[in-house]
């Protein structure tokens, strides 16, 4: 089937990645504050919304979502395609958080973007050693209502969210054995994921152990210095589209 030539858009498309506990939620707050109107794709948030809306995809996703089993790749990619088509008409900046997680998912996401004239022009990896991730994650609590994360929470029953006053709970997947499994899986995929985007000249690694203000500054610097998507070299099959 012949493919229509697609001109490469200059819409910034970023991937924010890093192990659990690296500070991705905080990083997203930094980005939202500096780039109002950015569109954020996170797997759990996206499927939560689909379930609430009762869409066909939401109905299929519910079983994975409720049991906190990772959604199958095909389902996530279908979700991303849907999300892109709904988001793109008004988008000024796109950030994918924690997906893709490995090189094969990255190639699939690159393909979905290329079909729409888009390219990832910045990948930010928040680098934090295992022990610090483990200490942060196993010591935190999360609000049942608004997902505010309270770091180093003192485990007092009935402690309240500083933001909305609802109950704080420990996430079921934040216990140490579960956490270490998640971390090992993340580390495994990340090596290839980062190599994939480093080869394209879009990777920036940020030391997530530095003081919060310095991390925020490094994140914004990474976003602002992102190369123009149209100038990046793409996959061989996409280069033809750019030339045409
Ligand atoms: Zn709250």
Boltz pocket constraint, residues with backbone or C-beta under 6 A from the ligand:
constraints:
  - pocket:
      binder: B
      contacts: [[A, 143], [A, 144], [A, 145], [A, 146], [A, 147], [A, 148], [A, 161], [A, 162], [A, 163], [A, 164], [A, 165], [A, 166]]
      max_distance: 6.0
